[in-house]
Amino acid sequence: MFTPQGPTLRELTRQALSSVEHGYDLLAPKFDATPFRTPDRVLTAVAGALEDLGPFASGLDVCCGTGAGLPVLRSVCADRVAGVDFSANMLAEARRRHPTATLVRADALALPFAPVFDLAVSFGAFGHFVPEAQRTLFAQVHAALRPGGTLAFPLPAPPPVGSRTYWTLWAFDTAMRLRNTLWRPPFVMYYRTFRLADVRTRLEETGFEVTHLPLPTLGTRPDDSPNCRLVVARKV
């Protein structure tokens, strides 16, 4: 939920009518007071799962935003921790919170890294990439990882068809597509374009070997399937 410290409706409207980069520049000072920030309980669950997959030396947070995921990397990486984002103001907030991290301004579709990382993570950013761009994104991360390196990210289970959450996300994506048809520049953010089966195929086509693990601390659905999985893609 939004808090009194979060953005006003007017500020959110201004952001929504901007480009993705400028929208996040506008939102950055109040971003951590919005529901868009990855919850701490998700970050803690991912950190716990990664501890069993390590050890890791260097780590990269892709689309790091204000840096909420950087402590996850610090908890499992022995050496360098870095973050990359294309919003200058989001990076400014990340630098304020994490002054010792290496933070780089760059487009995730053109990462400026040699294969030097053992682990890459990303939290809540994939909705900003349409399916065609996801292949480019995965290829860029693949190129930034050492052989045997790991890309890991949480992926919530889709809401049950017909549920309130299902229709809310459907309505949001529909409204966003209409907005992008009628207004420029586009603001790319969709909730229903990142499904496990499709993502697994794109990762494998890029050169990753893909598995996934339940995150049990985040609970289960009525059919006992996990509410959230950790997708683990290893560079082969």
Buried (B, 14 or more C-beta within 10 A) or exposed (E): EBEEEBBEEEBBEBBBBBBBBBBBBBBBBBBBBBEBBBEEEBBBBBBBBBEEBBEBBBBBBBBBBBBBBBBBBBBBBEEBBBBBBBBEBBBBBBBEBBEEBEBBEBBBEEBEBEEBBBBBBBBBBBBBBEEEBBBBBBBBBBBBBBEEBBBBBBBBBBBEEEEEEBEEBBEBBEEBEEBBEEEEEBBBBBBBBBEBEEBBEBBBEBBBEBEBBBBEEBEEEEEEEBBBBBBBBBBE
